[in-house]
Amino acid sequence: MEKQKPRNPTTLSHSQIEHGRCLYRYLHGYINKEVELASGPGITKGSFIHQVVADYVKYCVTNKVQGDFEKFNEIFKARFKSFKVPEEYYKELWEQSMEFGAKSVHFENVLDIENKFKFEIDPGKIITGVIDITRLYHDENLDEDVLNIIDYKNQANILKVDEIPTEQLRIYTIPIFLMYPGIKYFRRGIYYLKYNFIQQEPEPVSRMDIAVEIDATKEMLLRQWDRIRNATSHPPQTGEHCFKYGGCVFLKNKECPKFNDINKNKPTDIENKIRKCKEHKLLAKELEAEIKEGLKSECITVDDKEVGYALTEETKYNLNQFVEFAKKYDIDLSELNVSKTQAEKLIKKFQRETANYDIDDFDGRVEKMQDTKKITKFKGLTI
């Protein structure tokens, strides 16, 4: 029997666009299907956490419950078995997942979970994907409902504020825009599963502005379609994509024709360390802004004097995130009094200690903390 000629996929997804930034990688991964492009411990752990969170949120929404830790534990164990994750990662993944499992799920705001979509950008040119979660909330300043599109990520690096929405979120906005014609405002964000932290656009975006953005996104998709799908040759192409998603499999195996050129320009350990420090500081800054805004608006005053403090659920959540992140990086906080002054001191202390934190020693310090069963107690908050 004659061997069937390799065929180009009939659709295009964001993952294919990312891998297609190098046509050599796209040829061997998607057309010839000779290798698994997304593989390795990091990908396995990320996919596992992603699925556990999706299953748990789906359970809470379906059953209209804010939380069920026993069910979360059950989902975790079942998925750990089905994903065939190496046993050595169990403790790490459980501790990371447990932080999410301890949170309340606001099921009443969820519109859809793992929404599979496809749409045409031109006759016969179909874009596909899966949107992790869409929510609807009421914005008091606008006095309008806002549709919230959230993408789960297990990546370590935190994006800059002006990098939201990402190219992926811009693509995801197109089907949602068409599905909900009555929605006037949209807001996109990333939920970092590694840190249990959500990073969103600064403000909701109007439907009119989204329509203009969609035109530009469709043009980008058409260009990528023609470049990737209609390519007559597939040479290796270098760039940042060589090191994303755990690194190119051909580069790691020294099979890339450009290996020697790329390896000379590979980021050094010190460059990676500086990048990680910047990411942690950015996360601290994001949380600081949200906490300070909450403190400013919720402090009770009588005759121009501060006499008390009212915590909303949102600020409780932000403060919890702040403390959890401090705890993750082994920053010693013995007490948290819920007052404006104390919170500001906490923020300053956190930023100061983070600035001097040795990133390279992170794993060792966490292991040491776990082995000695060191527990830091926080007063005034339930973690």
C-alpha positions as CSV (number, residue, x, y, z in Angstrom):
1,M,0.0,0.0,0.0
2,E,1.3,3.4,-0.9
3,K,2.3,5.6,2.1
4,Q,-0.2,8.5,2.6
5,K,1.3,11.9,1.9
6,P,1.5,14.1,5.0
7,R,-1.3,16.7,5.1
8,N,-1.4,20.2,6.5
9,P,-4.1,20.6,9.3
10,T,-7.4,21.9,8.0
11,T,-7.7,24.5,10.8
12,L,-5.4,26.8,12.7
13,S,-5.2,27.3,16.5
14,H,-3.1,29.6,18.7
15,S,-0.8,26.7,19.6
16,Q,-0.1,26.1,15.9
17,I,0.6,29.8,15.3
18,E,3.1,29.8,18.2
19,H,4.9,26.7,17.0
20,G,4.6,28.0,13.4
21,R,6.8,30.9,14.2
22,C,9.5,28.4,13.2
23,L,8.3,26.6,10.0
24,Y,10.9,23.8,10.5
25,R,9.2,23.0,13.8
26,Y,5.7,23.2,12.3
27,L,6.6,20.9,9.5
28,H,7.9,18.1,11.7
29,G,5.3,18.6,14.5
30,Y,2.1,19.3,12.6
31,I,2.5,18.1,9.0
32,N,4.8,15.1,9.3
33,K,3.8,14.5,12.9
34,E,7.2,13.0,13.8
35,V,7.5,14.5,17.3
36,E,5.4,15.8,20.2
37,L,6.2,19.5,20.3
38,A,4.7,20.2,23.7
39,S,6.3,17.6,26.1
40,G,8.4,17.4,29.2
41,P,7.8,17.6,33.0
42,G,6.9,21.3,32.9
43,I,4.2,20.7,30.2
44,T,2.8,17.7,32.0
45,K,2.6,19.5,35.3
46,G,1.0,22.5,33.7
47,S,-1.6,20.5,31.8
48,F,-2.4,18.5,35.0
49,I,-3.0,21.6,37.2
50,H,-5.0,23.2,34.3
51,Q,-7.3,20.2,34.1
52,V,-7.7,19.9,37.9
53,V,-8.8,23.5,38.2
54,A,-11.1,23.2,35.2
55,D,-12.8,20.0,36.6
56,Y,-13.2,21.6,40.0
57,V,-14.7,24.9,38.8
58,K,-17.1,22.9,36.5
59,Y,-18.2,20.8,39.5
60,C,-18.8,23.9,41.6
61,V,-20.8,25.6,38.9
62,T,-22.9,22.5,38.1
63,N,-23.7,21.9,41.7
64,K,-24.0,25.6,42.7
65,V,-21.6,25.3,45.6
66,Q,-18.8,27.7,46.5
67,G,-16.4,25.0,47.5
68,D,-16.0,21.3,48.4
69,F,-12.5,20.4,49.5
70,E,-13.2,16.7,49.6
71,K,-14.4,16.8,46.0
72,F,-11.3,18.8,45.1
73,N,-9.1,16.1,46.7
74,E,-11.0,13.4,44.8
75,I,-10.5,15.2,41.4
76,F,-6.8,15.8,42.2
77,K,-6.1,12.1,42.8
78,A,-8.1,10.9,39.8
79,R,-6.4,13.3,37.4
80,F,-3.0,12.5,38.9
81,K,-3.5,8.9,38.0
82,S,-5.0,9.6,34.5
83,F,-2.2,12.0,33.6
84,K,0.4,9.5,34.7
85,V,2.4,12.3,36.5
86,P,5.6,11.0,38.1
87,E,5.2,10.4,41.8
88,E,8.1,12.7,42.6
89,Y,5.9,15.7,41.6
90,Y,3.0,14.8,43.9
91,K,3.9,16.9,46.9
92,E,4.7,20.0,44.8
93,L,1.5,19.8,42.7
94,W,-0.7,19.1,45.7
95,E,0.6,22.1,47.6
96,Q,0.1,24.3,44.5
97,S,-3.4,22.9,43.9
98,M,-4.4,23.1,47.5
99,E,-4.2,26.9,47.5
100,F,-6.8,27.0,44.7
101,G,-9.0,24.3,46.3
102,A,-9.2,26.4,49.5
103,K,-10.7,29.3,47.7
104,S,-14.4,30.1,47.2
105,V,-15.7,29.7,43.6
106,H,-18.2,32.4,42.7
107,F,-20.3,30.0,40.6
108,E,-23.1,32.5,40.0
109,N,-20.9,34.7,37.8
110,V,-19.7,31.9,35.5
111,L,-21.2,31.7,32.0
112,D,-19.1,29.0,30.4
113,I,-16.2,26.6,31.1
114,E,-13.8,25.1,28.5
115,N,-15.8,26.6,25.7
116,K,-14.6,25.1,22.4
117,F,-15.0,27.4,19.4
118,K,-14.3,27.8,15.7
119,F,-14.9,30.6,13.4
120,E,-13.9,31.6,9.8
121,I,-11.6,34.5,9.0
122,D,-12.1,33.8,5.3
123,P,-14.0,31.1,3.3
124,G,-12.4,27.8,4.3
125,K,-10.0,29.4,6.8
126,I,-11.1,28.2,10.2
127,I,-9.6,29.2,13.6
128,T,-10.2,26.9,16.6
129,G,-9.5,27.0,20.3
130,V,-10.8,26.5,23.9
131,I,-11.6,29.4,26.2
132,D,-11.0,28.3,29.8
133,I,-13.7,30.4,31.5
134,T,-16.0,33.3,30.8
135,R,-17.7,35.2,33.6
136,L,-20.2,38.1,33.9
137,Y,-20.0,40.7,36.6
138,H,-21.6,44.1,37.2
139,D,-19.2,47.1,37.1
140,E,-20.5,49.7,39.6
141,N,-18.6,52.6,38.0
142,L,-20.0,51.9,34.5
143,D,-23.3,50.6,35.9
144,E,-23.0,47.9,33.2
145,D,-22.4,44.2,33.0
146,V,-18.9,43.3,31.9
147,L,-18.0,40.0,30.2
148,N,-14.8,38.6,31.6
149,I,-12.6,36.2,29.5
150,I,-10.0,34.3,31.6
151,D,-7.2,32.2,30.3
152,Y,-5.5,29.8,32.8
153,K,-1.7,29.7,32.7
154,N,0.8,27.7,34.7
155,Q,3.8,29.7,33.5
156,A,6.3,31.2,35.9
157,N,6.8,34.6,34.2
158,I,4.3,37.4,35.0
159,L,3.4,39.6,32.0
160,K,3.7,43.3,32.0
161,V,0.4,45.2,32.4
162,D,0.5,46.5,28.8
163,E,0.9,42.9,27.5
164,I,-2.7,42.1,28.5
165,P,-4.7,41.2,26.4
166,T,-2.2,38.7,24.9
167,E,-2.5,37.7,21.3
168,Q,-4.3,34.5,22.5
169,L,-6.9,36.5,24.4
170,R,-7.5,38.8,21.4
171,I,-8.3,35.7,19.4
172,Y,-10.6,34.3,22.1
173,T,-12.5,37.6,22.1
174,I,-13.8,37.1,18.6
175,P,-16.1,34.2,19.2
176,I,-17.3,35.7,22.5
177,F,-18.0,39.0,20.8
178,L,-20.2,37.2,18.3
179,M,-21.9,34.9,21.0
180,Y,-23.0,37.8,23.2
181,P,-24.2,40.7,21.0
182,G,-25.9,42.5,23.9
183,I,-22.7,42.9,26.0
184,K,-21.4,46.4,25.9
185,Y,-18.1,45.9,27.8
186,F,-15.4,43.2,27.9
187,R,-12.3,42.6,30.0
188,R,-9.6,40.0,29.5
189,G,-7.2,38.4,32.0
190,I,-4.8,35.6,32.9
191,Y,-5.1,33.4,36.0
192,Y,-1.6,32.3,37.0
193,L,-2.1,28.8,38.5
194,K,1.4,28.8,39.9
195,Y,0.7,31.8,42.1
196,N,-3.2,31.7,42.3
197,F,-3.2,35.3,41.1
198,I,-5.3,37.0,38.4
199,Q,-3.9,39.7,36.2
200,Q,-6.4,41.7,34.1
201,E,-6.7,44.7,31.8
202,P,-6.7,47.9,33.8
203,E,-10.3,48.8,32.7
204,P,-13.1,47.2,30.8
205,V,-13.1,47.8,27.0
206,S,-16.2,49.0,25.1
207,R,-17.8,47.0,22.4
208,M,-16.9,49.7,19.8
209,D,-13.2,49.5,20.7
210,I,-13.3,45.7,20.7
211,A,-14.8,45.7,17.2
212,V,-11.8,47.8,15.9
213,E,-9.4,45.4,17.7
214,I,-11.1,42.4,16.1
215,D,-10.5,43.8,12.6
216,A,-6.8,44.0,13.3
217,T,-6.7,40.5,14.9
218,K,-8.4,39.0,11.8
219,E,-5.8,40.6,9.6
220,M,-3.1,39.1,11.8
221,L,-4.7,35.7,11.6
222,L,-4.9,35.9,7.8
223,R,-1.2,36.8,7.5
224,Q,-0.3,33.9,9.8
225,W,-2.6,31.5,7.9
226,D,-0.9,32.4,4.6
227,R,2.6,32.3,6.1
228,I,2.2,28.9,7.8
229,R,-0.4,27.0,5.7
230,N,0.8,28.1,2.3
231,A,4.6,27.8,2.9
232,T,6.4,26.0,0.1
233,S,9.6,25.6,2.2
234,H,10.1,25.2,6.0
235,P,13.5,26.6,7.1
236,P,14.3,27.0,10.8
237,Q,13.6,30.5,12.2
238,T,15.1,31.8,15.4
239,G,13.7,34.1,18.0
240,E,12.2,34.1,21.5
241,H,9.9,31.2,20.5
242,C,13.0,28.9,20.7
243,F,12.9,29.1,24.5
244,K,9.2,29.3,25.2
245,Y,7.0,26.5,26.6
246,G,10.0,24.6,28.1
247,G,12.2,25.2,25.0
248,C,12.1,23.8,21.4
249,V,12.3,20.0,21.3
250,F,14.7,20.1,18.4
251,L,16.9,22.7,20.2
252,K,17.1,20.5,23.3
253,N,18.0,17.4,21.3
254,K,20.6,19.4,19.3
255,E,18.7,18.5,16.1
256,C,17.9,22.1,15.0
257,P,20.0,23.2,11.9
258,K,20.5,26.5,13.7
259,F,21.5,24.9,17.0
260,N,25.1,26.4,17.1
261,D,23.9,29.9,16.2
262,I,21.0,29.8,18.8
263,N,23.1,28.3,21.6
264,K,25.5,31.3,21.4
265,N,22.6,33.7,22.0
266,K,20.9,31.6,24.7
267,P,20.1,33.7,27.9
268,T,22.7,33.2,30.6
269,D,21.7,32.1,34.2
270,I,22.2,35.7,35.5
271,E,19.9,37.1,32.8
272,N,17.2,34.5,33.7
273,K,17.7,35.4,37.4
274,I,17.2,39.1,36.7
275,R,14.1,38.4,34.7
276,K,12.6,36.3,37.5
277,C,13.3,39.1,40.0
278,K,11.5,41.6,37.8
279,E,8.5,39.2,37.5
280,H,8.2,38.8,41.3
281,K,8.4,42.6,41.8
282,L,5.7,43.2,39.2
283,L,3.4,40.8,41.0
284,A,4.0,42.6,44.3
285,K,3.2,45.9,42.6
286,E,0.0,44.6,41.1
287,L,-1.2,43.3,44.5
288,E,-0.1,46.5,46.2
289,A,-2.2,48.7,43.9
290,E,-5.3,46.6,44.5
291,I,-4.8,46.4,48.3
292,K,-4.2,50.1,48.6
293,E,-7.3,50.9,46.6
294,G,-9.3,48.7,48.8
295,L,-7.9,50.2,52.0
296,K,-8.5,53.7,50.7
297,S,-12.1,53.1,49.9
298,E,-13.1,50.9,52.8
299,C,-11.7,52.8,55.8
300,I,-14.6,54.2,57.9
301,T,-14.2,57.8,59.0
302,V,-16.2,59.9,61.5
303,D,-15.7,63.7,61.6
304,D,-12.7,63.2,59.3
305,K,-11.0,60.7,61.6
306,E,-10.4,57.1,60.8
307,V,-12.3,55.0,63.4
308,G,-12.5,51.6,61.8
309,Y,-12.0,49.4,58.8
310,A,-14.5,47.4,56.7
311,L,-13.2,44.5,54.7
312,T,-15.1,43.5,51.5
313,E,-14.7,40.0,50.1
314,E,-12.6,41.3,47.3
315,T,-10.1,43.0,49.6
316,K,-10.0,39.9,51.8
317,Y,-9.1,37.9,48.7
318,N,-6.3,40.4,47.7
319,L,-4.8,40.4,51.2
320,N,-4.9,36.6,51.2
321,Q,-3.1,36.5,47.9
322,F,-0.5,38.9,49.2
323,V,0.1,36.8,52.3
324,E,0.2,33.6,50.4
325,F,2.7,34.9,47.9
326,A,4.9,36.1,50.8
327,K,4.6,32.7,52.4
328,K,5.5,31.0,49.1
329,Y,8.8,32.9,49.0
330,D,9.5,32.3,52.7
331,I,9.1,35.9,53.8
332,D,8.8,36.0,57.5
333,L,5.6,37.7,58.6
334,S,4.6,37.0,62.2
335,E,1.3,39.1,62.3
336,L,-1.0,40.9,60.0
337,N,-3.3,43.5,61.7
338,V,-6.0,44.6,59.3
339,S,-5.5,48.4,59.3
340,K,-4.3,50.8,56.7
341,T,-1.0,51.5,58.5
342,Q,-0.1,47.9,59.1
343,A,-1.0,46.9,55.6
344,E,1.2,49.6,54.1
345,K,4.1,48.4,56.4
346,L,3.5,44.9,55.2
347,I,3.7,45.9,51.6
348,K,6.9,47.8,52.1
349,K,8.4,44.9,54.1
350,F,7.4,42.5,51.3
351,Q,8.9,44.5,48.5
352,R,12.1,45.1,50.5
353,E,12.6,41.4,51.2
354,T,11.6,40.3,47.7
355,A,14.2,42.7,46.2
356,N,17.0,40.9,48.2
357,Y,15.7,37.4,47.7
358,D,18.0,34.9,46.1
359,I,15.9,33.3,43.3
360,D,18.4,30.5,42.7
361,D,18.0,29.2,46.3
362,F,14.2,29.2,46.2
363,D,13.7,25.5,45.9
364,G,16.2,24.7,48.6
365,R,14.6,27.1,51.1
366,V,11.1,25.8,50.5
367,E,12.3,22.2,51.0
368,K,14.0,23.2,54.2
369,M,10.9,25.0,55.4
370,Q,8.7,21.9,54.6
371,D,11.1,19.5,56.3
372,T,11.2,21.4,59.5
373,K,7.4,21.9,59.4
374,K,7.8,25.5,60.0
375,I,4.4,27.2,60.2
376,T,3.9,30.9,60.2
377,K,0.6,32.1,61.9
378,F,-1.2,35.1,60.6
379,K,-3.7,36.9,62.9
380,G,-6.7,38.8,61.5
381,L,-7.0,36.7,58.3
382,T,-8.1,33.2,57.5
383,I,-5.7,31.7,55.0
